[in-house]
Amino acid sequence: MNARSEQLKAFERLLNIMDELREQCPWDKKQTMQTLRHLTIEETYELGDAILDNDLEEVKKELGDLLLHIVFYAKIGSETQDFDISDVANGICEKLINRHPHIYGDVKVENEEEVKQNWENIKLKEGKKSVLEGVPNSLPALVKANRIQEKVAGVGFDWEHPEQVFEKLKEELGELQEEVKVNDADKMESEFGDVLFSMVNYARFLNINPENALERTNKKFIKRFQYLESKAKAYGKSLKDMTLAEMDVFWEEAKGL
């Protein structure tokens, strides 16, 4: 049996199991789209963690959990006769074909940027009033800022060179410092937001994903701080009783690990 046959067989097995669980399991029978929503979000973050850790075995498991959720939603949709898994699959197939005219049509593109621009223009032709309609309101602010900037860049609203973005960042930092001197909390918050937005934009020009970059730093800080805690404990000391100089010794050790 070839690989595609094995894949289809495995997917059919999952669909059959979903049918059985929905009919026979008390927990699965009770679930609705609303009760599954927060679990789906949690599974998505767990997949994100596994990807950042480059733990491919865990990525495989978390993809399975997400696939289960997709099948679960489709099963619920079929019960209300609104849609089923074939509608879901065919819907995304049609969208991909429509948004890749350089593959399934006669449109010519030179590079990835032209693909992105076509993508956003096609979405507007599909009836969207704004290129920003596809940015979910509930996205974390850092991720949302990145998606907003990617979206508007797709229709040509963008800087031309990284140096321009860096100059804008320095300008925003200067404006923040001015408000810090005045000590106006509301204006400081506003200017701080402008600085973060400019940082996200600069990251995009450097081909850095700001969410990934910040999470890498979070993980690095956690690892080093926990090393500091463990060393302090090994020496029978409490962090709150240690001087910064004493803590810095262990911190520098952690950086070398």
N, C-alpha and C positions, 0 to 999 in steps of 0.2 A: 504493500500500500504506500502511495507516495505521500509527501509531506502535506500537501493541500488536503488530501482525503483524511489524514490523521487530524488535521486542524478542524475540519468540518465535523468530524466524528466527536471530537472533544467538546466542541461548542454545542452540538446536539445533546450530548450527555448532560451538560450544564443546564440546558433548557428543560430537559426531562426531570432533573433533580429539582429545579425551581418549581415545576408543576406539582411534584410530589410534596414538597415542603409546604407549598401554599395550601394544599388540600389537607395535609395530615398534621403539620406541626402547629401547636397552639400559639407559639410566639410568632412564627411567620404568618399565620392567618390573620393576626391582629394588626400587622404593620400597614401603614399608609405612606403616601409620599411625604407627608408632613413629619411623621415619626422617623423616617429614614434620613431626612435632610441633614440633621446635625451629625449623624453617623457617617454620611457620605463626605461631609466636610472634613471630619476627623481622619477618614481613610486617605483623603487627598493629601493632607499634611503629612501623614505617615509615609506616603509614597515620596513626597518631596524630601523628607529626611533621608530616606534610603538612597535617593538619587544623589544628594549632596555628600553622603558618606561613601558613595560609589560601591555600595553593598548590593551586587547584582542578584544575589540569592534573595535578599529582602525585597528588592525591586520586583522580582518575579512574583513573590507572595502578595505584595501590596497591589500589583496590577490585577491579580486574581480577585482580591477583595473589591476593587473598583468595578471589575467586570461583573461580579455578582450583583452589585448595586444597580448597574445599568440594566441587567436582565430583570432584576426585581422591579424596577420602575416600569419597564416594558410589560411585565406580567400584570401589574396593577392596571396599566393603561388598557390592556386587552380585556380585562374583566369589566371595565366600564365601556368597552367598545369604542374607545377614543383613538387608540393606536396600539400596535404590537411591535415586536422586535424587528419584523421585516420592514415596517414603516420607518422605524428608527434608522435601520441600515440603509434602506433605499433613499431616505431623506438626505443622509450625509453623502451618499454616492452622487446624487444629483447636484448637491451643492459643490462638491469637489470638481465635478465635470464642468459645471457652469463657471466656476471661478478659476479654472485653468485652461483658458482658451488657447494658450500657447502649447498645450499638450493635446487637447481634444478639439481644437479649432485651427484657424489659420493666422492667429496673432503671433507676431514675432517679438521676442524679448532678448535683450542683450545680457542682463544680469539679474541678480536677486532683487535689487532695488526696484527695477521695472516690474517685476512680479508683484511686489508689495503694492506699488502704485495702482496697477491694474486691479488687484484684489479689492482695494478700497473703493475705486471708481465703480466696479461691478456691484458692490454692495449698495452704493447710492442708487444705481439704476434699478436695483431690486425693490426700491421703495423706502429705503432708510432716509430720514430727513437730515441726519447728521452722522458724520463718521464716528462720533463719540457715543452713539447709541449702543454700540456693542461692548462698552466698558461697564461691567457690573457695579452698581452702587455699593455693594457690600464688600468689594475688594479691599484688602488692607491698603492704607494710604500710599505706602512706598510702591507697592505693585501697581496700584492705580495710576500713580504719577508716570511710571514707566510706560504703561499701556497707552495713556493719553498721548504721550509724546510720540510713541511709535505710530499711533493712528493718524495724528495730524501730519507727521512727516510723510506718511504714505500718500498724501494729496499735495505735497510740495511745500507745506508750511514748516520751514525748518531753516536752521543755520547752514552756512555753506562749509565752514571749516571749524575744527575743534578749538582753534585759538579764539574764535569769536565767542564760543560758549564759555571758555575759561575766563575771558574778560568780563562776561556777564556775571559769572560766579563771583569774581572779585568785587564787581560793582555791588552785588547783593550783600556780600559780607560787609562792605563799607557802610551800606545803609543800615544793616543790623547794628553795627557798632555805634552809629549815631543815635539809634533809638535806645541802646543800652545806656548811653550817657544821660539821656533824658529820663530813663527809668519808667517808660510808659509800657506797662505789662501787655496791653492789647496790641500795641504797635510792634513790640518786640516779638510777640508770637507770630504776627503777620509776616514780619521780615525774616524770621527764622524759617517759616514755611517756604518763603521765596528762595532762601539759601538751599534748603533741602531739594526743592524742585529743580534748581539749577544744577545741583550735584548729580541728581538722577539724569538730567539731560547730558551732562558732561560724561557720565558713565556710558551712556548710549553711544556717544561719539567715539569712545575708547573701546567699544565692543565688550563692555563689562555689564553683566546683569547685576544691578544694585542690590536686589533682594538676596541673590546668592552671595555677593561680596559681604554684605552685612551679616548674613547668617554664618559665614565662615569665620568672621571676626567674633561673633557671639560664641561659637563653639571653641575657638582658640582661647578666649578669655575665661570661659568656664573651666576648661582643662587646666589652665595655669592657676586659676584661683583655687581650684580643688587640690592642686599640688601644694599650694601654699598652706591650705588648711591641714592637709595630711602631715606636712613637715612640722608645722606648729604643734600639732597633736603629738607627734613623735618626740618632740622636745619638752612635752608637758606644759606648753604655753597656750594661752588664749589670745586670739587675734586682737581683741579689744584692749589687751594689756601690752601689746607689742608696739614699738615705735614704727613709723613708716620706713625708717632706715633698716630695721631688723626684718620687716616684711619684704623689703626690696631685695634682700639677699636671696631669699627663696624664690621670689618672682623672677629674678635673673636666671636662676637655676632652671626654672620651668621653661623659660624661653629657649634654653639650649637643648631641651628634650625633643 
